[in-house]
């Protein structure tokens, strides 16, 4: 499963990309607003340090305007993926943009049939929001499993991008459910490596080694 960072902060993304474990980035208007930077400047900087997919979302709600915005965003860099909402207008824009060879991420997915429509519209990625479903009392991970089943039934190539990740367990469960990608805030990405037994074991190893008085270098 690929790991994406959900952020529009170029400096933070560059820091995490230095691990060699970041496969891509997702942004949205809310994240862009929080960054306090020019959207286009931030996206250019992000695309410079992350060579995988970088999702940039349109802000229009009408098809023709979405298409115009999508084409403009796609010119920022070759690895830009245009993100559109899962509405009829968004699906029509997805069909047009994907037919032009552009990568498209259809976002705000909350049901399996929505995901089916996105795949039929030619989406490169579908973004089911598992955390928001959980918050509303539904089973977000069940949605990942259902989309995976539908896509496998019919051979759709649209990648399932688990979004609205709230905690490390979401990342684990998304991988088990067959998601192709998980996108997460920087804080959760950093938590992926952490386990108290790892820290405890390392401390014990180092203490035992110190007692030998030896040095590798």
C-alpha positions in Angstrom: 0.0 0.0 0.0 1.3 3.5 -0.9 1.5 6.1 1.8 0.5 9.7 1.0 0.8 12.8 3.2 -2.4 14.9 3.6 -0.9 18.4 3.8 -0.2 21.6 1.8 2.9 22.6 3.9 5.9 22.2 1.6 8.5 22.3 4.4 6.8 19.6 6.4 6.3 17.5 3.4 9.9 17.9 2.4 11.0 16.7 5.9 8.8 13.6 5.7 9.8 12.9 2.1 13.4 12.7 3.2 12.5 9.3 4.8 12.1 7.9 1.3 8.8 6.4 2.3 6.4 9.1 1.0 4.7 8.0 -2.2 2.5 11.0 -2.8 0.5 14.0 -1.4 -3.1 15.0 -1.1 -4.2 18.6 -0.6 -7.6 20.3 -0.5 -8.8 23.9 -0.2 -8.9 23.7 3.6 -5.3 22.6 3.9 -4.3 25.2 1.3 -5.9 27.9 3.4 -4.2 26.7 6.6 -0.7 26.8 4.9 -1.0 30.6 4.4 0.8 30.4 1.1 0.0 30.9 -2.5 -1.7 27.7 -3.7 0.4 27.5 -6.9 3.6 28.3 -5.1 2.9 25.6 -2.5 2.0 23.0 -5.1 5.2 23.7 -7.2 7.3 23.3 -4.1 5.6 20.1 -3.1 6.0 18.6 -6.6 9.7 19.4 -6.5 10.2 17.1 -3.5 7.6 14.4 -4.1 7.7 12.7 -7.5 4.5 10.7 -6.9 1.0 11.9 -7.3 0.2 15.3 -5.8 -3.6 15.9 -5.7 -4.7 19.5 -6.2 -8.4 20.2 -5.8 -10.6 22.4 -8.0 -12.8 24.9 -6.2 -15.5 25.3 -8.9 -18.8 23.4 -8.6 -19.9 23.5 -12.2 -18.6 21.1 -14.8 -17.1 23.5 -17.4 -15.4 25.6 -14.7 -14.0 22.5 -13.0 -12.5 21.4 -16.3 -10.9 24.8 -16.8 -9.5 24.8 -13.3 -8.3 21.2 -13.6 -6.4 21.9 -16.8 -4.7 24.9 -15.2 -3.7 22.9 -12.1 -2.4 20.1 -14.3 0.1 22.5 -15.9 1.9 23.1 -12.6 3.8 19.8 -12.9 3.6 16.4 -14.6 2.7 14.6 -11.3 -0.3 16.8 -10.5 -3.6 14.8 -10.0 -6.7 16.9 -10.4 -9.1 16.4 -7.5 -12.9 16.8 -8.1 -15.9 16.3 -5.8 -18.2 13.3 -6.2 -21.1 15.1 -7.7 -22.7 14.8 -11.2 -20.7 17.9 -12.3 -17.5 16.4 -10.8 -18.1 13.1 -12.5 -18.6 14.8 -15.9 -15.4 16.8 -15.3 -13.6 13.6 -14.4 -14.7 11.9 -17.6 -13.5 14.9 -19.7 -10.2 15.4 -17.9 -9.3 11.6 -17.8 -10.1 11.4 -21.5 -7.5 14.1 -22.0 -4.9 11.9 -20.3 -5.0 13.8 -16.9 -5.0 11.9 -13.6 -8.1 12.5 -11.6 -8.9 11.9 -7.9 -12.6 11.8 -7.1 -13.0 12.9 -3.5 -15.7 12.9 -0.8 -16.9 9.3 -1.5 -19.2 7.9 1.2 -20.8 4.9 -0.6 -19.9 1.9 -2.8 -22.2 3.0 -5.6 -20.5 6.5 -5.7 -17.2 4.7 -6.1 -18.6 2.6 -8.9 -19.7 5.8 -10.7 -16.2 7.3 -10.3 -14.5 4.2 -11.7 -16.9 4.3 -14.7 -16.0 8.0 -15.2 -12.3 7.1 -15.5 -11.1 8.2 -12.1 -7.4 7.5 -11.3 -8.2 7.5 -7.6 -11.3 7.3 -5.5 -11.1 8.8 -2.0 -13.5 7.3 0.5 -13.6 9.3 3.8 -13.4 6.6 6.4 -12.9 8.9 9.4 -15.9 11.0 8.7 -18.1 7.9 8.3 -16.8 6.6 11.7 -17.6 10.0 13.2 -21.2 9.7 12.0 -21.6 6.3 13.5 -21.0 4.2 10.4 -18.3 1.7 9.6 -15.8 3.5 7.4 -13.6 0.4 6.9 -16.6 -1.6 5.6 -16.7 1.0 2.7 -13.1 0.2 1.8 -13.9 -3.5 1.7 -17.0 -3.1 -0.4 -15.3 -0.8 -2.9 -12.4 -3.3 -3.2 -14.9 -6.1 -3.8 -16.7 -4.2 -6.5 -13.6 -3.1 -8.3 -12.1 -6.6 -8.2 -15.4 -8.0 -9.6 -15.2 -5.9 -12.7 -11.5 -5.2 -13.1 -11.6 -1.5 -12.5 -8.1 0.0 -12.3 -9.2 3.0 -10.2 -7.0 3.0 -7.0 -8.7 3.1 -3.6 -7.2 6.0 -1.6 -8.3 5.7 2.0 -8.8 9.3 3.3 -9.9 11.0 6.4 -7.4 8.9 8.4 -7.8 9.5 12.1 -5.2 7.2 13.7 -2.6 4.5 13.0 -5.2 1.7 13.3 -7.0 3.2 10.3 -3.8 2.8 8.3 -3.5 -0.9 9.4 -7.1 -1.7 8.7 -7.0 0.0 5.3 -4.0 -2.1 4.3 -5.8 -5.2 5.5 -9.0 -4.2 3.6 -7.1 -3.9 0.3 -6.8 -0.1 -0.1 -4.2 0.9 -2.6 -3.2 4.1 -0.8 -3.7 5.7 2.6 -3.3 9.4 2.9 -2.8 10.8 6.4 -1.8 14.0 8.3 2.0 14.3 9.0 1.5 13.5 12.7 0.0 10.1 12.0 2.7 9.3 9.5 5.3 10.0 12.2 3.4 7.7 14.6 3.6 4.7 12.2 7.1 3.8 13.3 6.4 4.1 17.1 5.8 1.2 19.5 6.8 1.2 23.2 8.3 -2.3 22.9 10.6 -1.1 20.1 11.9 1.8 22.3 12.3 -0.6 25.3 14.1 -3.2 23.3 16.5 -0.7 21.7 17.3 0.8 25.1 18.2 -2.6 26.4 20.4 -3.5 23.4 22.3 -0.2 23.8 22.8 -0.6 27.5 24.1 -4.1 27.1 26.5 -3.0 24.3 27.7 -0.1 26.4 28.8 -2.6 29.1 31.1 -4.3 26.6 33.2 -1.1 26.1 33.4 -1.8 22.4 32.9 0.4 19.4 31.9 -0.5 15.8 33.7 2.6 14.4 
